[in-house]
Amino acid sequence: MMSVLSSSRFGELVVSNYADRANDIVRAVHLLRQHGMAVGFPMQTADGEIIFPVGKDFTLTADQLVELLERGELHAEGVRRSVEVQASATRRRAASF
């Protein structure tokens, strides 16, 4: 079982478990597939993040999938925009070094 630890504003640790969000992740994957997008099997990165290959060119984290689901943008255009925003942020961080 995998969990992510984060700090609350009072300093105690809060455990956010991917298993708690499993239903949302499964629903997001099914919706993308219903929209005709290929979604591969989940993988885990070295730092513990769950990622999914989506289509031929994209990789989304479980958090991104749930975020798109919550915003009602779980379709090809929403995936493309999400990936572009992430790539742009990565380029900005790299340029600032």
FENDAPE-V374441 format. One record per pair of residues at least 12 apart in sequence whose ideal C-beta (glycine too) atoms are under 7 Angstrom apart, sorted by the first residue. I is the first residue (numbers start at 0). J is the second residue. Records with the same first field share a line. If there is no record, write none. Layout:
BEGIN
I=J / J
END
This chain:
BEGIN
0=16 / 18
1=17 / 47
2=14 / 15 / 16
3=15
17=49 / 61
20=65
23=65 / 68
24=61 / 64 / 65
26=68
27=64 / 65 / 67 / 68 / 73
28=51 / 64
30=68 / 73
31=53 / 73
34=74 / 75
36=53 / 54 / 75 / 78
37=54
38=51 / 53
39=51 / 52
48=60
49=61
51=64
53=78
57=78 / 82
59=78 / 81
63=81
67=81
END
